[in-house]
Amino acid sequence: MTWNESFIDLFERSVKRYKSGDKNFTGYYEDEDLLLLTSIGCRGREFFDFVEDHVEDRDGPAATTALLVAAVRRDYFHVVMEGKVCRPTLNPDNAPAREETLAGMAYLPRLLAKARAKLAGELDPDLMYGCGGDRKFLREHGDIHLADFLRRVWAAGDDDDRIAKWIESKGALV
């Protein structure tokens, strides 16, 4: 089985477990599951966040969305970070506020910070890249996929204006 098939299998097993009423993700993973997550630069909680949103939110991310986001992070983890694990540095206390703006777009600074932290494995477990707020922003600003946004952030580096111009070119849907 390749990593992506194992990822989808784990996602489906986790959804089933969550739907059965077990919401304590710490018992979800076998040793081989933890090896998979570690090999792609993913922590158990961030994986679980996608499972939870998938079940709880009518517009929550599909398994394929979680896979595509994980693939971008995996590539960044192996190509840029050379497999080195980092500690979380972006947390609820130092993340940009939801109201902060960039190019007149509220929430964009927060989303950029979370995307960069997701790529680098520096996102605190109490924050989620791909949460309902992130999905709402991207849906309303051109129906941008979470994984596509993550790739654009990777390509843009620290150039916030490049991302803002790209989003503006997509055209807001609201």
N, C-alpha and C positions, 0 to 999 in steps of 0.2 A: 504494500500500500504506500502511495506517495504521501507526502506531508499534507497536501490539500485534502486528500480523501480521509486521512486520519482526523484532520481538523473538522470536516463536516460530520464525520461519525461522532466525534466528541460533542459537537454542537447539538446534534440530534439527541444524543443520550442525555445531555444536560437539560435540554428543553423538556424531555420526558420526565426527568427527575424533578425539575422545578414545578411542572404542572401537577405532579403527584403530591405537592405540598412541601417538599424538602427545599427550603430556600437558603440553607447553609452551605454555600459553595465549597467550604473548606473540606468537605467530605466527598466532593464530586470526582476527584481526580485520582486515578491509579498512577503508579510509578511511570508507566509508559506515556500517560497523558502529560504528566509533569515534564518528562523529557521532551516531548513534542513542543509544549509551550515554551520551554527554555530554549530549545533549538531555533525558534522563530522570534525570540525576543519578546515574548508575551508573558505577562503575569496572570496568575489564576483569577484575580479579581477583575482585571480588565476584560478577560474572556467572558467571565460571568456577567459583567455589565451588559454585554451584547445579548446574552441569553435572556436575562431579566427583561430588558427593553423589548426584545422580540415577543415575549409572552405577554407582558403587561401593557404595552402600548400598541394600539390598533395600527399606528403608522410606524411601528418599531422596525429595526433593521432585520432583514432576512438573513438566513445563514450565509447566502452568497455575498451579501454586503459585508458581513463580519469577515468572511474569507478574503475578500478583496482588500479590505483595510489591513488585515493581518499580513497579506502578501507584500504590501508597500512597506510596512514596518519591518518585515523579515528581510526584504531586499536592503533597506537602509541599515539594518542591524549588521548584515553581512558585508555589504559594500563599503559603507562609510565608517561604521564603528568596529569593523573587523571582529565581530562577535563579542565585544567587550560590553559587559553589563554596567549600567549606570544606576545611581540612586535617584529616587524622585526628588525633584527640586521645585517643580511648579505645584503649588497647593492652593486650597481655597483662600488662604490669607494673602498670598502674593500674586494671584492671577488677576489680570485686568477685570475691572467691574463690567457687568453686563451692559451698563449704560455708556461706557467709553466708546468713542467713535473714531473711525478712520475713513477719510474721504466721504464724510457725512453718513457713514453706515455704522449705526449702533451695533455692538456685539462683535464686530469684526476683530478688534484687538484681542479680545478674549479667545475667540476661535483660532486666531493665528498662534497665540501663545500655547494653546492646548494642542494644536496640530504639531508644532515644533517639539513640544515636550513628548508627544506620542511617538514621533519619529525617533527621538533620542532615548526613549525609555525613561524619561524623567517626569512622567505624569504621576502625581500622587494618587493613591487608590480612591481618594474622596473626590476626584475629578474624573470625568469620562470624556474622551474624544468620541463624538458620535452620539452624545446625549440628545434629548428632545430639543433643547435649545439650538444645538448645532444643526440638527436636521432641519429645523424650522427655518433658520437663517439661510441655509443652502437651498432649500426648496423655494423660498421666496426671492432668491437672487439668482434665478436662472435654472433652477432645478438641477443643481450641481451634486454629483455623487460624492459621498464621503471619501472614497478612495481617490477619485480624480482631484479633489481639493488637496488631499494629502500629497499627491504627486506634484501638484503645482507649487505647494509650499516648499517641498524638497528642492525643486528646480529653481525657485526664486531665492533661496537662501534667506538672507536677512532683508531683502527688498520688499518691504510692505507695500510700497506704491505699485510695484509690478502685480501683486496679487489684487489690490484694489482695482486697478485698471482692467485686469482680466475679468473680475466679477462684474464691473460696470459694462463691459462688452457683452456679457451674457444677457443683460437686461433683466430687471426685476419683474417678477410675475404678479406682484401686488400693487 
